[in-house]
């Protein structure tokens, strides 16, 4: 999909990957609607690109429907919806997460994609084209040490995107799933042990991710891996799963997990 003149909605656009992608879409002459729970942050991003800002909580279907309605009223039909907003949730395993933690993780990291697709797929099918882009994580392809909630919901986010691609690509819809490892955003730097992190992964800038997202959309490519090494890890996992699990246990023992600080 060529992005010039297209109407693109970005959730989680106040900072990090969402902000970088909104700015990058504008460079491609797209019309951008920026949304975030942080309404003032969304306004700041939109103000830089002459876009339109809408405050919304993607953890509620009503807010997603309102976002879509208001975005269409401002810029017309949505050509591409970038379901980028997400949360990490609490660290730990099954004994550590309350039902309320699971509920919030599930709504923000999974159901937000479902609700957007529920509203937009019929309209896109009627037009014969449209683009659904979502941010999952390398954790959705591999796992996340020390955080069962994040690992589980990001796996589900990948599954949603795969199903949409399998079901609708031949009917004109395009689907991409963004699966980065660690990016220099508040989600990473304001809680994870960065010194530990740098022993096992490269921390890249949001602007690099945005360049990869634009390239993938132009190519209409499903999987977006700003960290190419994730593809190698996926192959290792598929070729010898037991060995991969053993390697992950060794890595966990070496690092002592990557739990968030209690801030």
TORKOL-4160 file (C-alpha; in steps of 0.2 Angstrom, whole numbers, padded with zeros to 4 digits, m for minus):
263
<pt num="1" X="0000" Y="0000" Z="0000"/>
<pt num="2" X="0006" Y="0017" Z="m0005"/>
<pt num="3" X="0003" Y="0028" Z="0010"/>
<pt num="4" X="0002" Y="0045" Z="0002"/>
<pt num="5" X="m0016" Y="0052" Z="0004"/>
<pt num="6" X="m0021" Y="0037" Z="0015"/>
<pt num="7" X="m0030" Y="0040" Z="0032"/>
<pt num="8" X="m0020" Y="0030" Z="0045"/>
<pt num="9" X="m0026" Y="0029" Z="0064"/>
<pt num="10" X="m0012" Y="0026" Z="0076"/>
<pt num="11" X="m0016" Y="0021" Z="0094"/>
<pt num="12" X="m0003" Y="0023" Z="0108"/>
<pt num="13" X="0003" Y="0038" Z="0098"/>
<pt num="14" X="0009" Y="0049" Z="0112"/>
<pt num="15" X="0026" Y="0042" Z="0114"/>
<pt num="16" X="0038" Y="0028" Z="0108"/>
<pt num="17" X="0034" Y="0017" Z="0093"/>
<pt num="18" X="0017" Y="0025" Z="0090"/>
<pt num="19" X="0023" Y="0043" Z="0090"/>
<pt num="20" X="0038" Y="0038" Z="0079"/>
<pt num="21" X="0026" Y="0029" Z="0067"/>
<pt num="22" X="0014" Y="0044" Z="0066"/>
<pt num="23" X="0028" Y="0056" Z="0062"/>
<pt num="24" X="0034" Y="0044" Z="0049"/>
<pt num="25" X="0017" Y="0041" Z="0041"/>
<pt num="26" X="0016" Y="0060" Z="0039"/>
<pt num="27" X="0032" Y="0060" Z="0030"/>
<pt num="28" X="0024" Y="0049" Z="0018"/>
<pt num="29" X="0010" Y="0062" Z="0016"/>
<pt num="30" X="m0003" Y="0051" Z="0025"/>
<pt num="31" X="m0017" Y="0059" Z="0035"/>
<pt num="32" X="m0014" Y="0054" Z="0052"/>
<pt num="33" X="m0026" Y="0052" Z="0067"/>
<pt num="34" X="m0016" Y="0050" Z="0083"/>
<pt num="35" X="m0024" Y="0042" Z="0098"/>
<pt num="36" X="m0018" Y="0038" Z="0116"/>
<pt num="37" X="m0025" Y="0036" Z="0134"/>
<pt num="38" X="m0014" Y="0052" Z="0137"/>
<pt num="39" X="m0024" Y="0064" Z="0127"/>
<pt num="40" X="m0011" Y="0079" Z="0129"/>
<pt num="41" X="0002" Y="0068" Z="0123"/>
<pt num="42" X="m0008" Y="0063" Z="0108"/>
<pt num="43" X="m0011" Y="0082" Z="0105"/>
<pt num="44" X="0007" Y="0085" Z="0105"/>
<pt num="45" X="0011" Y="0072" Z="0092"/>
<pt num="46" X="m0003" Y="0077" Z="0081"/>
<pt num="47" X="0002" Y="0095" Z="0082"/>
<pt num="48" X="0019" Y="0091" Z="0075"/>
<pt num="49" X="0011" Y="0084" Z="0059"/>
<pt num="50" X="m0005" Y="0094" Z="0057"/>
<pt num="51" X="m0014" Y="0078" Z="0062"/>
<pt num="52" X="m0030" Y="0075" Z="0072"/>
<pt num="53" X="m0029" Y="0069" Z="0090"/>
<pt num="54" X="m0042" Y="0059" Z="0099"/>
<pt num="55" X="m0040" Y="0053" Z="0118"/>
<pt num="56" X="m0046" Y="0035" Z="0119"/>
<pt num="57" X="m0044" Y="0020" Z="0131"/>
<pt num="58" X="m0041" Y="0005" Z="0119"/>
<pt num="59" X="m0046" Y="m0007" Z="0134"/>
<pt num="60" X="m0064" Y="m0003" Z="0131"/>
<pt num="61" X="m0074" Y="m0007" Z="0115"/>
<pt num="62" X="m0084" Y="0009" Z="0117"/>
<pt num="63" X="m0069" Y="0020" Z="0116"/>
<pt num="64" X="m0062" Y="0011" Z="0100"/>
<pt num="65" X="m0079" Y="0013" Z="0092"/>
<pt num="66" X="m0079" Y="0032" Z="0097"/>
<pt num="67" X="m0061" Y="0033" Z="0090"/>
<pt num="68" X="m0066" Y="0026" Z="0073"/>
<pt num="69" X="m0082" Y="0036" Z="0072"/>
<pt num="70" X="m0073" Y="0053" Z="0076"/>
<pt num="71" X="m0058" Y="0049" Z="0065"/>
<pt num="72" X="m0069" Y="0045" Z="0050"/>
<pt num="73" X="m0079" Y="0061" Z="0053"/>
<pt num="74" X="m0063" Y="0071" Z="0053"/>
<pt num="75" X="m0053" Y="0062" Z="0039"/>
<pt num="76" X="m0065" Y="0050" Z="0030"/>
<pt num="77" X="m0064" Y="0031" Z="0029"/>
<pt num="78" X="m0049" Y="0023" Z="0038"/>
<pt num="79" X="m0037" Y="0015" Z="0026"/>
<pt num="80" X="m0026" Y="0008" Z="0039"/>
<pt num="81" X="m0028" Y="0006" Z="0058"/>
<pt num="82" X="m0012" Y="0004" Z="0068"/>
<pt num="83" X="m0017" Y="m0005" Z="0084"/>
<pt num="84" X="m0001" Y="m0001" Z="0093"/>
<pt num="85" X="m0006" Y="0003" Z="0111"/>
<pt num="86" X="m0001" Y="m0010" Z="0124"/>
<pt num="87" X="0004" Y="m0013" Z="0142"/>
<pt num="88" X="0017" Y="m0024" Z="0150"/>
<pt num="89" X="0007" Y="m0028" Z="0166"/>
<pt num="90" X="0014" Y="m0035" Z="0182"/>
<pt num="91" X="0029" Y="m0047" Z="0182"/>
<pt num="92" X="0029" Y="m0064" Z="0189"/>
<pt num="93" X="0020" Y="m0081" Z="0186"/>
<pt num="94" X="0002" Y="m0087" Z="0189"/>
<pt num="95" X="0003" Y="m0085" Z="0208"/>
<pt num="96" X="0008" Y="m0066" Z="0206"/>
<pt num="97" X="m0006" Y="m0060" Z="0194"/>
<pt num="98" X="m0023" Y="m0056" Z="0200"/>
<pt num="99" X="m0039" Y="m0059" Z="0189"/>
<pt num="100" X="m0040" Y="m0040" Z="0187"/>
<pt num="101" X="m0022" Y="m0040" Z="0180"/>
<pt num="102" X="m0026" Y="m0053" Z="0167"/>
<pt num="103" X="m0042" Y="m0044" Z="0163"/>
<pt num="104" X="m0033" Y="m0028" Z="0159"/>
<pt num="105" X="m0019" Y="m0036" Z="0150"/>
<pt num="106" X="m0032" Y="m0046" Z="0139"/>
<pt num="107" X="m0042" Y="m0031" Z="0135"/>
<pt num="108" X="m0028" Y="m0019" Z="0130"/>
<pt num="109" X="m0016" Y="m0032" Z="0122"/>
<pt num="110" X="m0028" Y="m0043" Z="0113"/>
<pt num="111" X="m0046" Y="m0037" Z="0113"/>
<pt num="112" X="m0041" Y="m0020" Z="0107"/>
<pt num="113" X="m0036" Y="m0028" Z="0091"/>
<pt num="114" X="m0052" Y="m0039" Z="0090"/>
<pt num="115" X="m0063" Y="m0023" Z="0093"/>
<pt num="116" X="m0055" Y="m0013" Z="0080"/>
<pt num="117" X="m0056" Y="m0028" Z="0067"/>
<pt num="118" X="m0074" Y="m0031" Z="0072"/>
<pt num="119" X="m0078" Y="m0012" Z="0067"/>
<pt num="120" X="m0067" Y="m0010" Z="0052"/>
<pt num="121" X="m0067" Y="m0027" Z="0043"/>
<pt num="122" X="m0084" Y="m0026" Z="0036"/>
<pt num="123" X="m0081" Y="m0008" Z="0029"/>
<pt num="124" X="m0064" Y="m0013" Z="0022"/>
<pt num="125" X="m0072" Y="m0028" Z="0014"/>
<pt num="126" X="m0085" Y="m0018" Z="0006"/>
<pt num="127" X="m0072" Y="m0006" Z="m0001"/>
<pt num="128" X="m0061" Y="m0021" Z="m0007"/>
<pt num="129" X="m0046" Y="m0014" Z="0003"/>
<pt num="130" X="m0039" Y="m0009" Z="0020"/>
<pt num="131" X="m0025" Y="m0012" Z="0031"/>
<pt num="132" X="m0024" Y="m0019" Z="0049"/>
<pt num="133" X="m0007" Y="m0017" Z="0057"/>
<pt num="134" X="m0004" Y="m0022" Z="0075"/>
<pt num="135" X="0010" Y="m0021" Z="0088"/>
<pt num="136" X="0013" Y="m0038" Z="0096"/>
<pt num="137" X="0031" Y="m0042" Z="0102"/>
<pt num="138" X="0045" Y="m0054" Z="0099"/>
<pt num="139" X="0038" Y="m0061" Z="0116"/>
<pt num="140" X="0023" Y="m0066" Z="0106"/>
<pt num="141" X="0034" Y="m0077" Z="0094"/>
<pt num="142" X="0046" Y="m0083" Z="0108"/>
<pt num="143" X="0042" Y="m0079" Z="0126"/>
<pt num="144" X="0045" Y="m0066" Z="0140"/>
<pt num="145" X="0056" Y="m0071" Z="0155"/>
<pt num="146" X="0048" Y="m0066" Z="0171"/>
<pt num="147" X="0031" Y="m0060" Z="0164"/>
<pt num="148" X="0018" Y="m0074" Z="0160"/>
<pt num="149" X="0004" Y="m0061" Z="0157"/>
<pt num="150" X="0014" Y="m0051" Z="0144"/>
<pt num="151" X="0021" Y="m0067" Z="0136"/>
<pt num="152" X="0003" Y="m0075" Z="0135"/>
<pt num="153" X="m0006" Y="m0060" Z="0128"/>
<pt num="154" X="0007" Y="m0056" Z="0115"/>
<pt num="155" X="0006" Y="m0073" Z="0109"/>
<pt num="156" X="m0013" Y="m0071" Z="0107"/>
<pt num="157" X="m0010" Y="m0054" Z="0098"/>
<pt num="158" X="0001" Y="m0063" Z="0085"/>
<pt num="159" X="m0013" Y="m0077" Z="0083"/>
<pt num="160" X="m0026" Y="m0063" Z="0080"/>
<pt num="161" X="m0015" Y="m0055" Z="0066"/>
<pt num="162" X="m0011" Y="m0072" Z="0058"/>
<pt num="163" X="m0030" Y="m0077" Z="0058"/>
<pt num="164" X="m0035" Y="m0060" Z="0050"/>
<pt num="165" X="m0021" Y="m0062" Z="0037"/>
<pt num="166" X="m0026" Y="m0080" Z="0033"/>
<pt num="167" X="m0045" Y="m0076" Z="0032"/>
<pt num="168" X="m0045" Y="m0059" Z="0023"/>
<pt num="169" X="m0029" Y="m0056" Z="0012"/>
<pt num="170" X="m0037" Y="m0064" Z="m0003"/>
<pt num="171" X="m0052" Y="m0052" Z="m0001"/>
<pt num="172" X="m0041" Y="m0036" Z="m0002"/>
<pt num="173" X="m0037" Y="m0033" Z="0016"/>
<pt num="174" X="m0018" Y="m0032" Z="0021"/>
<pt num="175" X="m0012" Y="m0037" Z="0038"/>
<pt num="176" X="0005" Y="m0034" Z="0046"/>
<pt num="177" X="0011" Y="m0039" Z="0064"/>
<pt num="178" X="0025" Y="m0029" Z="0072"/>
<pt num="179" X="0036" Y="m0040" Z="0083"/>
<pt num="180" X="0051" Y="m0030" Z="0090"/>
<pt num="181" X="0062" Y="m0035" Z="0104"/>
<pt num="182" X="0068" Y="m0020" Z="0115"/>
<pt num="183" X="0065" Y="m0002" Z="0109"/>
<pt num="184" X="0071" Y="0014" Z="0118"/>
<pt num="185" X="0054" Y="0018" Z="0124"/>
<pt num="186" X="0047" Y="0021" Z="0142"/>
<pt num="187" X="0040" Y="0004" Z="0142"/>
<pt num="188" X="0058" Y="m0003" Z="0142"/>
<pt num="189" X="0069" Y="0010" Z="0150"/>
<pt num="190" X="0057" Y="0015" Z="0165"/>
<pt num="191" X="0057" Y="m0002" Z="0174"/>
<pt num="192" X="0067" Y="m0016" Z="0166"/>
<pt num="193" X="0085" Y="m0018" Z="0171"/>
<pt num="194" X="0093" Y="m0011" Z="0156"/>
<pt num="195" X="0111" Y="m0017" Z="0160"/>
<pt num="196" X="0105" Y="m0035" Z="0161"/>
<pt num="197" X="0095" Y="m0032" Z="0145"/>
<pt num="198" X="0110" Y="m0026" Z="0135"/>
<pt num="199" X="0119" Y="m0042" Z="0138"/>
<pt num="200" X="0106" Y="m0052" Z="0128"/>
<pt num="201" X="0098" Y="m0039" Z="0116"/>
<pt num="202" X="0101" Y="m0023" Z="0106"/>
<pt num="203" X="0090" Y="m0009" Z="0111"/>
<pt num="204" X="0085" Y="0001" Z="0095"/>
<pt num="205" X="0077" Y="0018" Z="0092"/>
<pt num="206" X="0058" Y="0020" Z="0089"/>
<pt num="207" X="0063" Y="0029" Z="0072"/>
<pt num="208" X="0071" Y="0013" Z="0066"/>
<pt num="209" X="0055" Y="0003" Z="0070"/>
<pt num="210" X="0045" Y="0016" Z="0061"/>
<pt num="211" X="0056" Y="0015" Z="0045"/>
<pt num="212" X="0053" Y="m0004" Z="0045"/>
<pt num="213" X="0035" Y="m0002" Z="0048"/>
<pt num="214" X="0033" Y="0009" Z="0033"/>
<pt num="215" X="0044" Y="m0002" Z="0022"/>
<pt num="216" X="0033" Y="m0017" Z="0027"/>
<pt num="217" X="0017" Y="m0008" Z="0023"/>
<pt num="218" X="0023" Y="m0003" Z="0006"/>
<pt num="219" X="0028" Y="m0021" Z="0003"/>
<pt num="220" X="0012" Y="m0028" Z="0011"/>
<pt num="221" X="0023" Y="m0040" Z="0021"/>
<pt num="222" X="0015" Y="m0048" Z="0036"/>
<pt num="223" X="0029" Y="m0050" Z="0049"/>
<pt num="224" X="0039" Y="m0035" Z="0054"/>
<pt num="225" X="0055" Y="m0039" Z="0063"/>
<pt num="226" X="0065" Y="m0024" Z="0067"/>
<pt num="227" X="0077" Y="m0036" Z="0076"/>
<pt num="228" X="0082" Y="m0048" Z="0062"/>
<pt num="229" X="0089" Y="m0060" Z="0075"/>
<pt num="230" X="0072" Y="m0064" Z="0080"/>
<pt num="231" X="0069" Y="m0074" Z="0064"/>
<pt num="232" X="0084" Y="m0085" Z="0069"/>
<pt num="233" X="0077" Y="m0088" Z="0086"/>
<pt num="234" X="0060" Y="m0093" Z="0078"/>
<pt num="235" X="0069" Y="m0105" Z="0067"/>
<pt num="236" X="0079" Y="m0113" Z="0082"/>
<pt num="237" X="0063" Y="m0114" Z="0092"/>
<pt num="238" X="0054" Y="m0123" Z="0077"/>
<pt num="239" X="0068" Y="m0135" Z="0073"/>
<pt num="240" X="0072" Y="m0141" Z="0091"/>
<pt num="241" X="0059" Y="m0135" Z="0103"/>
<pt num="242" X="0065" Y="m0145" Z="0118"/>
<pt num="243" X="0083" Y="m0138" Z="0115"/>
<pt num="244" X="0076" Y="m0120" Z="0113"/>
<pt num="245" X="0066" Y="m0122" Z="0130"/>
<pt num="246" X="0082" Y="m0128" Z="0138"/>
<pt num="247" X="0092" Y="m0113" Z="0131"/>
<pt num="248" X="0078" Y="m0101" Z="0138"/>
<pt num="249" X="0080" Y="m0109" Z="0155"/>
<pt num="250" X="0098" Y="m0106" Z="0155"/>
<pt num="251" X="0096" Y="m0088" Z="0150"/>
<pt num="252" X="0084" Y="m0086" Z="0164"/>
<pt num="253" X="0096" Y="m0093" Z="0176"/>
<pt num="254" X="0110" Y="m0082" Z="0170"/>
<pt num="255" X="0100" Y="m0066" Z="0171"/>
<pt num="256" X="0089" Y="m0070" Z="0185"/>
<pt num="257" X="0074" Y="m0064" Z="0175"/>
<pt num="258" X="0070" Y="m0047" Z="0168"/>
<pt num="259" X="0057" Y="m0042" Z="0181"/>
<pt num="260" X="0051" Y="m0024" Z="0182"/>
<pt num="261" X="0056" Y="m0014" Z="0197"/>
<pt num="262" X="0041" Y="m0010" Z="0208"/>
<pt num="263" X="0040" Y="0008" Z="0203"/>
